[in-house]
């Protein structure tokens, strides 16, 4: 399938995410790809980005009805969680080819270059990343616990370095949510497999997985091979969209993971939707979400407990300070690093001044 995929015969589901929070929450686009793959039971399909935040899913003719249901369910899920409005439209190919082409062209600010098909790129990703050292493609952000008596680190939040993965594979990953999901899942699963042998790790680490993968035989095998000490250091992260769209699956997973001593985090939490999120948060150790000063999190912090809530991916010192003032005591991101460094510097100066006055 090339960039537009209009030579396909079957269903063409166009997802227009320009009115969602995809740009503010980069991994939200990855969830779109996860959702489609899950609802198609992992079956063969095409997924390409045909314009900025406009994605095309191609299915076989007999999957057209399911493709339409995917579009409707995904849009409801995104809107219910407060991530904006996802518009979708189903085209039947080849009959509605011209209409699809004109719709795509209208969405493009500039023509997209033809290149390798997403399937070819995905195969290259697998060939390179599946045998690579995952540590080269993972960034670990400390999640700080801010306290008057001294700041500590609760755990490390692992984030896939897509730029490093692109450089290693020669694949332009970031423009296509499906390729982002392919690369990220390969790196995260390899990191999970290698986790048991990392004797140098002391702090817990939070790794993202999907509910579909966590229910798989592959994950069950990995879980059974983890020593108790490794399980105690492992936190599995699920996105709120994944959990919201699969509540029964997640409920079944909770018991198994709890029994194995594995802690659980919920990410992409929209703090303004605390009432909708509350049923999903039962049994979850950590809730992570972006902090927006325009949306006070007081209700969410009260409902979930501030000790469980993490303001993540804080971009700068000002945003980190604002998050602390809003009531967060757990923060992460570049802004959190800067805030903790500033607080430590002040503490050292205060200690030095106190010593000089004695």
Rosetta blueprint (number, residue, H / E / L):
1 X L
2 X L
3 X L
4 X L
5 X L
6 X L
7 X L
8 X L
9 X L
10 X E
11 X E
12 X E
13 X E
14 X E
15 X E
16 X E
17 X E
18 X E
19 X E
20 X E
21 X L
22 X L
23 X L
24 X L
25 X L
26 X L
27 X H
28 X H
29 X H
30 X H
31 X H
32 X H
33 X H
34 X H
35 X H
36 X H
37 X H
38 X H
39 X H
40 X L
41 X L
42 X L
43 X L
44 X L
45 X L
46 X E
47 X E
48 X E
49 X E
50 X E
51 X E
52 X L
53 X L
54 X E
55 X E
56 X E
57 X E
58 X E
59 X E
60 X L
61 X H
62 X H
63 X H
64 X H
65 X H
66 X H
67 X H
68 X H
69 X H
70 X H
71 X H
72 X H
73 X H
74 X H
75 X H
76 X H
77 X H
78 X H
79 X H
80 X H
81 X L
82 X L
83 X L
84 X E
85 X E
86 X E
87 X E
88 X E
89 X E
90 X E
91 X E
92 X E
93 X E
94 X L
95 X L
96 X L
97 X H
98 X H
99 X H
100 X H
101 X H
102 X H
103 X H
104 X H
105 X H
106 X H
107 X H
108 X L
109 X L
110 X L
111 X L
112 X L
113 X L
114 X L
115 X L
116 X L
117 X L
118 X H
119 X H
120 X H
121 X H
122 X H
123 X H
124 X H
125 X H
126 X H
127 X H
128 X H
129 X H
130 X L
131 X L
132 X L
133 X L
134 X H
135 X H
136 X H
137 X H
138 X E
139 X E
140 X E
141 X E
142 X E
143 X E
144 X E
145 X E
146 X L
147 X L
148 X L
149 X L
150 X L
151 X L
152 X E
153 X E
154 X E
155 X E
156 X E
157 X E
158 X E
159 X E
160 X E
161 X L
162 X H
163 X H
164 X H
165 X H
166 X H
167 X H
168 X H
169 X H
170 X L
171 X L
172 X L
173 X L
174 X L
175 X L
176 X L
177 X H
178 X H
179 X H
180 X H
181 X H
182 X H
183 X H
184 X H
185 X H
186 X H
187 X H
188 X H
189 X H
190 X H
191 X H
192 X H
193 X H
194 X H
195 X H
196 X L
197 X L
198 X L
199 X L
200 X L
201 X L
202 X L
203 X L
204 X L
205 X E
206 X E
207 X E
208 X E
209 X L
210 X L
211 X H
212 X H
213 X H
214 X H
215 X L
216 X L
217 X H
218 X H
219 X H
220 X H
221 X H
222 X H
223 X H
224 X H
225 X H
226 X L
227 X L
228 X H
229 X H
230 X H
231 X H
232 X H
233 X L
234 X E
235 X E
236 X E
237 X E
238 X E
239 X E
240 X H
241 X H
242 X H
243 X H
244 X H
245 X H
246 X L
247 X H
248 X H
249 X H
250 X H
251 X H
252 X H
253 X H
254 X H
255 X H
256 X H
257 X H
258 X H
259 X H
260 X L
261 X L
262 X L
263 X E
264 X E
265 X E
266 X E
267 X E
268 X L
269 X L
270 X L
271 X H
272 X H
273 X H
274 X H
275 X H
276 X H
277 X H
278 X H
279 X H
280 X H
281 X L
282 X L
283 X L
284 X L
285 X L
286 X E
287 X E
288 X E
289 X E
290 X L
291 X L
292 X L
293 X L
294 X L
295 X L
296 X L
297 X L
298 X H
299 X H
300 X H
301 X H
302 X H
303 X H
304 X H
305 X L
306 X H
307 X H
308 X H
309 X E
310 X E
311 X E
312 X L
313 X L
314 X L
315 X L
316 X L
317 X H
318 X H
319 X H
320 X H
321 X H
322 X H
323 X H
324 X H
325 X H
326 X H
327 X L
328 X L
329 X L
330 X E
331 X E
332 X L
333 X L
334 X H
335 X H
336 X H
337 X H
338 X H
339 X H
340 X H
341 X H
342 X H
343 X H
344 X H
345 X H
346 X H
347 X H
348 X H
349 X H
350 X H
351 X H
352 X H
353 X H
354 X H
355 X H
356 X H
357 X L
358 X L
